[in-house]
Amino acid sequence: MMQIPCIYCGLRDESEFTCGGTSHLARPGLEQSDRTWGEYLFFRDNPKGLHLERWRHSQGCGQWFNIARNTHTHAILSVYAITDPPPSADPPPSADPPPS
Amino acid sequence: MKYSAWSLLRGALSGQRHWTAAWRDASPKPGYDVIIVGGGGHGLATAYYLAKNHRITRVAVLERGWIGGGNTGRNTTIVRSNYLYPESARLYDFSLQLYEGLSQALNFNIMLSQRGLVLLAHSRHDLDAMSRWANAMRMNGIAAELLTRAQVGALVPALDLSPTARLPVLGGFTQRRGGTARHDAIAWGYARAASALGVDIIQNCEVIEFIKEGGRVVGVNTNRGRIRAERTGIAAAGHSSVLAKLAGFRLPVTSYALQAMVSEPIKPLLDTVILSPGTGAYVSQSDKGEIVMGAMLDLFPSYAQRGSFAVTQAIIAATLELFPSFSRLNLLRQWAGIVDVVHDSSPIIGPTPVPNLFINCGWGTGGFKAIPVGGWTLAHVLATGRSHPLAEPFQLERFITGRLIDEAAASGIAH
């Protein structure tokens, strides 16, 4: 079980949280094409490695925030506010999963 | 070598020393007509049907680890075709029909056990939903029977039907053709039959690059060298997005861990497959006697094949509410597979945005039951360049046009 550091409440068990999927998706304008909207709604990078994602402390303070997490090791690299910009594009080397 | 009672008897006279390896562990050749990336059930079935249905035998199956070591070896072995929409009903029932003849077709006992699938209704709303579900199946020509509470009790005596049950059972429905099959036998049966037809099965061979010429995929670079091919197919389940990224496109897929677990083996107690959509729990007893349990996804993106303890507990809790008598059993093993979930819980079988590259993915939590049809339809599009009629509704393009086939309710797993 992951221990997730809520930016408001501190370290809590994973079971108190709900994952809201990929962060920083920009909603296209209504005049955009079906392809652009389809990409926005459904298509995801789904990386094996570093993933920026939204989580909600649903059984705690109820607040949304962002987590930079490795989807292979489940290591949490940083947490930041829901309105913060994405962290630096270059993750630390430890973010890469070991070869398998 | 053909397996038969006669070959067994003949071996009895010679100390059973005449058996040969079931399939050939090949090394890569410089080129093939078709490369299939992924040596699970879907990839091996694709290779077999390419050789069998389309006479294309210059085929290589490339597997990063060992065959059947991913989701093919990590599922709960349930087969069924109780889906809601006509497109899905056709697809999944064709798969079940292929399973019904597969032991004979492959000359390999897949241990198909059509012990029936029983879905439990825990509320009046569940009863209404299941009437609709069973009727939809019948409209699609697939037998389904509604069950009263007493009928469920007769089929599943171990179920908690007491007045104080936390999850009252008001009734349910059954697909009697549903059941289980031996997962390893599916992988090995297809591998053996494909290998006998000339297919190269290459293990410990990881694709690290798709080779492109003029924008078209003409082969792959692997840790065992460069391999060229006229056409390439991907059948990699939870790792589909990783391969798509290598090839330069994205998929509408999110990868999650789906857990399952087994208890210690006990004497026969449960001779149907139980599904409780209200809790997500599904339970069966393996031929070895283990109670096989599964339920909900770990609901965050993951490529870790283990699963979270919080979800393990939730699955066991749901199972014990249905079967309190299981509470003294020891848990023997717990594991997870990485499943490729798409928004409408329906598969993607067909071309990709990259010429010469085709894909079979998006089965999410229900890939095992679909192995025969997944292989059949991917082989068809690889051989002919045109989608199989069964697969036409299940194209990647539907996520742009919006013509989704939403089987979330019938997928049986809480998403």
Interface residues (C-beta under 8 A of the other chain):
Chain A: M1 M2 D13 E14 S15 T18 C19 G21 D34 R35 G38 E39 L41 F42 F43 R44 D45 N46 P47 K48 H51 E53 W55 T71 H72 T73 H74 P97
Chain B: H239 S241 V242 K245 R250 L251 P252 V253 T254 S255 L299 F300 P301 S302 Y303 A304 S308 F309 A310 V342 H343 F399 I400 T401 G402
